[in-house]
Amino acid sequence: MILKKLKPMPKDFLWGASTSAYQVEGANLTHGKGPSVQDIKKVPEGTSELDVCADFYHHYKEDIALMAEMGFKTFRFSVAWSRILPEGTGAVNQEGIDFYNNVIDECLKYNIEPLVTMFHFDLPAALEKKGGWSRRESVDEFVNFAKILYENYGDRVKYWLTINEQNVLTLNGEVIGTCDLKGVDNKYKKLYQENHHMLLAQAKAMALCHEMVPGGKIGPAPNISLVYPASCKPKDVLAAQNLNAIRNWLYLDMAVFGRYNNLVWAFLEEHDATPVIEDGDMDIMASAHPDFIGFNYYSTATVEWNDGTEPAGRGDQQISGDEPGVFKAYPNPNVIEKTADDDSDNILRLFGCAKKDKLKNSRLIFSDMVMDNWTELKKLGLQCQTEAKFENTISRMTSEANPRQIERVVRGATFPLQLIYNVENEDEIIEDITLLKEGMTLLSYDYLGGSGSRGYGKVKFSGVAADVVVGDVADEIIDKCNDILAE
């Protein structure tokens, strides 16, 4: 049913956000860190390398301060296994230990609850060369890693997640760079043996957390996606049941009950892929007792029956793909699909969520992204200009502007409205800093530097610090801006 009256969220609900080490830290092969599978894979063309990313390693203090400013109550981040253990086992990298100690302490400084993910798609490359999760030894290697984390951080970290999106690792490991199936005759046999070892390692790590971390709470973090049938045809319903079991229930049943889902087991038997289970394995998994389950939830999925006459189709984290004789991805006509032309509409909807009476005095500059939507914007009470010097708020948004990023600022803005500012050259920053000196409103800058690189700095004016994210010329631009403001 659709609830007509929603209950308020608990006052102590932990609002926050999540990152993964390899996607934000940078410094991927420095400060004692060993390579992970993400560092040795071929990066798709047009994708930045992992040496800089968001450069969180060097700027965690500024980033966490911004989280506090946004009102975060928790920050979920992952620990890079190869930053702690460069070879996956053996010698511990003290610089890595110190880094995460500092991150945790910085969170606590702002009363932000640290939520630590132990493993997020980045198995140490040294272990992958030995066979990765296919080896039984990987179970104890992960437990040893968990033990080191509990010893060093368990006095301050209360909430833990074991393995991020294990179901995605199993279903789409090739896509995200965690699994190499070249030369493998039976991919199901390999993948689901690895999956069994991860399930076992997770169960042991959860039990160890309860032993070593007083009051600690721990659980898995699968990527859950409710699957709809394409129609009410019995075979379509069966296809939805199949994918729900393979994608969702396998991991939920194991976490809660410590047993394999019966539909999934039948699927594995059909593919000669039942894992080797040693004596005691199922008892260990049944006694894990997670305290909670973290749902990474992005979208639903829709499938129809697959008669097995077509080859398997490739999926990804959110696209189901095709499994001959089991299910086939189906475009749901009742769900709006985002296209490349939707940015303008997204911007309009986001502004529609804001307080219109507070927006009336804000003046905005847009590029071609919403040039065709001035009429709609004006209906919202916005004074819109394509280029001008104006009294209140400045915002130049390129076609690459992220609507979710804009939504975050709009919803939390103080007015006159503040928006993310994407620019493409140094001159625009200097020009508008000069305008700021003349009484403009606080700006947030996002300067897109070359090769995906970026550095952080602060520009101060009227006693207020504006957050600045710039490229390789960070220091030079910041100095110029401050010189202008000091004149």
C-alpha positions in Angstrom: 0.0 0.0 0.0 1.0 3.6 -0.4 1.3 5.2 3.1 -0.6 8.5 3.4 1.2 9.5 6.5 4.9 8.9 6.8 6.6 8.5 10.2 9.5 10.8 10.9 13.0 9.4 10.7 14.5 8.6 14.2 16.4 11.6 15.6 19.6 9.5 15.9 19.4 8.2 12.3 22.9 8.1 10.8 22.7 10.3 7.6 25.8 10.3 5.6 27.6 9.1 2.4 29.9 6.4 1.2 33.2 6.2 -0.7 35.6 3.4 -1.7 39.3 3.6 -1.3 40.4 3.0 -4.9 37.9 5.4 -6.3 38.7 8.4 -4.1 42.1 8.1 -2.3 44.6 8.5 -5.1 48.2 7.8 -4.0 47.5 4.3 -5.3 51.2 3.2 -5.5 52.9 5.5 -3.0 53.3 5.8 0.8 54.0 2.1 1.1 50.8 0.9 -0.7 51.0 -2.2 -2.8 49.1 -2.6 -6.1 45.6 -4.0 -6.0 43.6 -5.7 -8.9 42.3 -2.2 -9.7 45.8 -0.9 -10.2 46.9 -3.7 -12.7 43.7 -3.7 -14.8 43.5 -1.9 -18.1 41.6 1.3 -17.5 38.9 1.9 -20.1 39.6 4.6 -22.7 38.5 8.0 -21.4 38.7 7.0 -17.8 41.2 8.6 -15.4 43.9 6.6 -13.8 43.8 5.9 -10.0 46.9 7.9 -9.0 44.9 11.0 -8.1 41.1 10.3 -8.2 39.6 12.8 -5.7 43.0 12.9 -3.9 41.3 12.1 -0.6 44.6 10.7 0.7 46.1 14.2 0.8 43.0 16.2 1.5 40.9 14.1 3.9 40.9 16.9 6.5 39.2 19.4 4.1 36.8 16.7 2.8 35.7 15.6 6.2 35.3 19.2 7.3 33.0 19.7 4.3 31.0 16.6 5.3 30.5 18.1 8.8 29.4 21.3 7.2 26.8 19.3 5.2 25.5 17.7 8.4 26.9 14.2 7.9 26.3 11.9 10.9 28.3 9.0 9.4 31.0 8.5 6.8 31.3 5.1 5.2 34.8 4.5 3.7 36.7 1.4 2.7 40.2 0.4 3.8 42.5 -0.5 0.9 43.8 -4.0 1.8 47.1 -3.4 0.0 47.7 -0.1 1.8 47.7 -2.0 5.1 49.3 -5.2 3.7 51.1 -4.4 0.5 51.5 -8.1 -0.3 48.1 -9.1 1.1 49.8 -10.9 4.0 53.0 -10.5 5.9 54.6 -7.1 6.7 52.2 -4.3 7.7 52.6 -0.9 6.2 52.6 1.5 9.2 51.9 4.5 6.9 48.7 2.9 5.9 47.7 2.2 9.5 48.4 5.8 10.4 46.4 7.2 7.4 43.2 5.4 8.5 43.8 6.3 12.1 43.9 9.9 11.0 40.8 9.6 9.0 38.9 8.0 11.9 40.1 10.6 14.3 39.1 13.4 11.9 35.6 12.0 11.7 35.3 11.7 15.4 36.5 15.3 15.8 33.3 16.4 14.0 31.1 13.8 15.7 30.9 11.8 12.5 30.5 8.1 13.1 33.1 6.2 11.0 31.6 3.2 9.2 34.4 1.0 7.8 34.1 -1.3 4.8 36.8 -3.9 4.9 36.9 -4.9 1.2 35.6 -2.9 -1.8 36.7 -4.5 -5.1 40.4 -4.2 -4.5 42.1 -7.5 -3.7 45.9 -7.1 -3.4 47.5 -7.9 -6.7 50.0 -10.2 -5.0 47.1 -12.4 -3.8 45.4 -12.3 -7.2 48.6 -13.6 -8.8 48.4 -16.6 -6.5 44.8 -17.3 -7.5 42.9 -14.8 -5.5 39.6 -15.9 -4.0 39.8 -19.2 -5.8 42.2 -20.5 -3.2 41.0 -21.8 0.2 43.9 -19.8 1.7 42.1 -16.6 0.8 39.6 -17.2 3.7 42.4 -17.0 6.4 44.1 -14.1 4.5 40.9 -12.0 4.8 40.4 -13.0 8.4 44.0 -11.9 9.2 43.4 -8.6 7.5 40.2 -8.1 9.5 42.1 -8.9 12.7 44.6 -6.2 12.0 41.8 -3.7 11.4 40.1 -4.6 14.7 43.4 -4.4 16.6 44.1 -0.9 15.3 40.7 0.7 14.9 38.3 -1.3 17.0 38.6 1.1 20.0 36.9 3.8 17.9 35.1 2.1 15.1 31.7 0.7 16.1 30.2 -0.1 12.7 31.8 -2.4 10.2 30.9 -3.8 6.7 32.6 -6.9 5.5 32.6 -7.3 1.7 31.0 -4.6 -0.6 28.6 -6.0 -3.2 29.8 -9.6 -3.2 27.0 -10.5 -5.5 28.4 -8.0 -8.1 31.9 -9.5 -7.7 30.4 -12.9 -8.6 28.0 -11.8 -11.3 30.1 -9.1 -13.1 33.6 -9.4 -11.9 35.1 -9.0 -15.3 33.3 -5.6 -15.8 34.6 -4.1 -12.6 38.1 -5.6 -12.9 38.0 -8.1 -10.1 38.0 -11.4 -12.1 39.9 -12.7 -15.1 38.1 -15.6 -16.8 40.5 -16.1 -19.7 41.2 -19.7 -20.2 38.5 -20.8 -17.8 36.3 -23.7 -19.1 33.5 -23.5 -16.5 33.2 -19.9 -15.3 30.3 -20.8 -13.0 32.6 -23.3 -11.2 35.3 -20.7 -10.7 33.0 -17.8 -9.7 30.9 -19.7 -7.2 33.9 -21.4 -5.6 35.3 -17.9 -5.1 31.9 -16.8 -3.8 31.9 -19.6 -1.2 35.3 -18.6 0.1 34.1 -15.0 0.4 31.0 -16.1 2.3 33.1 -18.2 4.6 35.7 -15.4 5.1 32.9 -13.0 5.8 31.3 -15.3 8.4 34.6 -15.7 10.2 35.3 -12.0 10.1 31.9 -11.3 11.7 32.5 -13.7 14.5 35.9 -12.3 15.1 34.5 -8.8 15.3 32.1 -9.9 18.1 35.1 -11.3 19.9 37.5 -8.4 19.5 35.4 -5.2 19.3 33.3 -4.5 22.4 29.9 -3.3 21.3 30.9 -3.6 17.6 28.3 -4.2 15.0 29.0 -5.8 11.6 27.2 -7.0 8.5 27.5 -7.6 4.8 26.7 -5.0 2.0 25.2 -6.7 -1.0 23.8 -4.8 -4.0 20.1 -5.5 -3.8 17.8 -5.0 -6.7 14.2 -6.1 -6.6 13.4 -7.9 -9.9 10.0 -7.5 -11.6 8.7 -9.9 -14.2 8.1 -8.4 -17.7 4.5 -9.7 -17.6 2.2 -12.0 -15.6 3.1 -14.9 -17.9 4.2 -17.8 -15.7 7.6 -18.1 -17.4 8.3 -14.4 -17.0 7.4 -14.7 -13.3 9.8 -17.7 -13.1 12.6 -15.7 -14.7 12.1 -12.9 -12.1 12.2 -15.5 -9.3 15.4 -16.9 -10.8 17.2 -13.6 -10.8 15.9 -12.6 -7.4 17.4 -15.8 -6.1 20.8 -15.5 -7.9 21.3 -11.8 -7.3 19.6 -11.2 -3.9 18.5 -14.3 -1.9 21.7 -16.2 -2.2 23.5 -13.5 -0.2 20.6 -12.6 2.1 19.8 -16.2 3.0 23.4 -16.9 3.7 23.9 -13.8 5.9 20.7 -14.4 7.9 20.3 -18.2 8.0 23.7 -19.5 7.0 22.4 -21.7 4.2 22.4 -21.7 0.4 19.2 -20.7 -1.4 17.5 -23.7 -2.9 16.9 -22.1 -6.3 20.5 -21.0 -6.6 21.8 -24.5 -5.6 19.6 -26.0 -8.3 21.1 -23.5 -10.8 24.7 -24.5 -9.7 23.9 -28.2 -10.0 22.6 -27.5 -13.6 25.9 -25.9 -14.4 28.2 -28.4 -12.7 29.3 -25.5 -10.4 28.5 -26.5 -6.8 31.3 -25.3 -4.7 33.6 -27.6 -2.6 32.4 -27.3 0.9 34.6 -28.6 3.7 33.4 -30.1 7.0 32.4 -27.3 9.3 31.9 -24.6 6.7 28.2 -24.5 7.0 28.3 -24.4 10.8 30.7 -21.4 10.6 28.3 -19.6 8.3 25.3 -20.4 10.4 27.0 -19.0 13.5 28.1 -15.7 11.9 25.1 -13.6 13.3 25.4 -10.3 11.4 24.1 -7.3 13.4 22.7 -5.6 10.3 22.7 -5.8 6.5 23.8 -2.9 4.4 21.7 -2.6 1.2 23.4 -0.9 -1.6 20.2 -0.1 -3.5 20.2 1.7 -6.9 17.3 0.5 -9.0 14.9 -2.3 -9.7 15.4 -4.8 -12.6 13.0 -6.3 -15.0 13.4 -9.6 -16.8 11.5 -12.0 -19.1 11.9 -15.7 -19.8 15.0 -16.8 -21.7 14.5 -19.9 -23.8 18.2 -20.5 -24.1 18.5 -20.0 -27.9 20.6 -16.8 -27.6 24.1 -16.5 -26.2 24.5 -14.9 -22.7 24.4 -11.1 -22.7 26.8 -9.1 -20.6 25.5 -7.0 -17.7 27.0 -4.7 -15.1 26.3 -3.6 -11.6 22.8 -2.5 -12.5 22.1 -4.1 -15.9 20.9 -7.7 -15.4 22.3 -9.1 -18.7 21.0 -12.4 -20.0 21.4 -15.9 -18.7 20.3 -18.6 -21.2 17.5 -20.7 -19.9 17.2 -18.6 -16.8 16.3 -14.9 -17.4 16.8 -12.1 -20.0 16.9 -8.4 -19.3 13.8 -6.5 -20.3 13.3 -2.7 -20.6 10.5 -1.8 -18.2 8.2 0.6 -20.0 6.8 1.9 -16.7 10.2 3.2 -15.5 11.6 6.5 -16.9 14.9 5.8 -18.4 17.5 8.6 -18.2 18.9 9.8 -21.5 21.7 12.2 -22.4 19.1 14.9 -23.0 17.7 14.7 -19.5 20.1 17.1 -17.7 18.0 20.1 -18.4 14.9 18.5 -17.1 16.8 17.3 -14.0 17.9 20.8 -13.3 14.4 22.1 -13.6 13.1 19.4 -11.3 15.8 20.2 -8.7 15.0 23.9 -8.7 11.3 22.9 -8.4 12.2 21.2 -5.1 13.8 24.3 -3.7 11.9 27.1 -1.9 10.7 29.2 -4.8 10.1 32.3 -2.7 13.8 32.3 -1.7 14.9 31.7 -5.2 13.3 34.8 -6.7 16.2 37.1 -5.9 18.9 34.7 -7.3 20.4 35.3 -10.7 21.9 32.4 -12.5 24.1 31.9 -15.6 23.8 28.6 -17.5 25.6 27.4 -20.6 23.9 25.4 -23.3 22.7 22.7 -20.9 19.4 24.6 -20.2 19.4 27.2 -23.0 16.1 25.9 -24.3 14.4 26.1 -20.9 14.4 29.7 -19.9 10.6 29.8 -20.0 10.3 26.9 -17.5 13.0 28.4 -15.3 11.2 31.8 -15.2 8.0 30.0 -14.2 9.9 29.1 -11.0 10.6 32.7 -10.3 14.2 32.7 -11.5 15.9 35.7 -13.2 17.8 33.9 -15.9 20.6 35.4 -18.1 23.0 33.8 -20.5 25.9 36.2 -19.7 26.0 39.2 -17.4 27.5 40.8 -14.4 24.8 40.6 -11.7 24.2 41.4 -8.1 23.5 38.1 -6.3 24.7 34.6 -7.1 27.0 33.5 -9.9 26.9 30.0 -11.3 28.3 28.8 -14.6 27.3 25.1 -15.2 28.7 23.2 -18.1 27.0 20.4 -19.8 29.1 18.0 -17.6 27.6 19.4 -14.4 26.3 16.6 -12.2 22.6 17.1 -11.3 23.0 15.2 -8.1 25.8 17.5 -7.1 23.6 20.4 -7.8 20.7 18.9 -5.9 22.9 18.5 -2.9 23.8 22.2 -2.9 20.3 23.4 -3.7 18.7 21.4 -0.9 21.3 22.6 1.6 21.8 26.1 0.3 21.7 29.3 2.3 20.2 32.0 0.1 21.0 33.9 -2.0 21.5 30.5 -3.7 24.9 28.8 -3.8 25.7 26.4 -6.5 28.6 24.3 -7.7 30.7 26.3 -10.2 32.3 24.4 -13.0 34.8 26.4 -15.1 37.3 25.4 -17.7 40.1 27.9 -17.4 42.0 30.1 -15.0 40.8 33.4 -16.5 37.2 32.7 -15.5 38.1 32.0 -11.9 40.2 35.3 -11.7 37.4 37.2 -13.3 34.7 36.1 -10.9 36.9 36.4 -7.9 37.2 40.0 -8.9 33.4 40.2 -9.0 33.3 38.7 -5.5 35.4 41.5 -4.2 32.6 43.8 -5.5 30.0 42.1 -3.2 29.0 38.9 -4.9 27.7 35.9 -3.0 29.9 33.0 -1.8 30.8 30.6 -4.6 31.9 27.0 -4.7 34.3 26.3 -7.5 35.0 23.0 -9.3 37.8 23.6 -11.7 38.3 20.6 -14.0 42.0 20.2 -14.4 43.9 18.3 -17.0 44.2 14.5 -17.0 41.7 14.3 -14.2 44.2 15.7 -11.7 43.2 18.2 -9.0 44.4 19.9 -5.9 42.6 21.7 -3.1 42.9 25.2 -1.7 41.0 28.0 -0.1 40.2 31.4 -1.3 39.1 33.9 1.3 36.9 37.0 0.9 34.9 39.1 3.2 36.0 36.9 6.1 34.5 33.8 4.5 36.3 30.9 2.9 35.1 29.6 -0.4 35.9 26.0 -1.2 38.1 25.7 -4.3 39.0 22.6 -6.2 41.4 23.2 -8.9 43.8 21.5 -11.2 47.6 21.5 -11.5 47.8 25.3 -11.1 46.1 25.3 -7.7 48.6 27.3 -5.8 49.1 29.8 -8.6 45.4 30.5 -8.9 44.9 30.7 -5.2 47.7 33.2 -4.8 46.4 35.3 -7.6 42.9 35.3 -6.2 44.1 36.3 -2.7 46.2 39.0 -4.2 43.2 40.5 -6.0 41.2 40.4 -2.8 44.0 42.0 -0.8 44.2 45.0 -3.1 
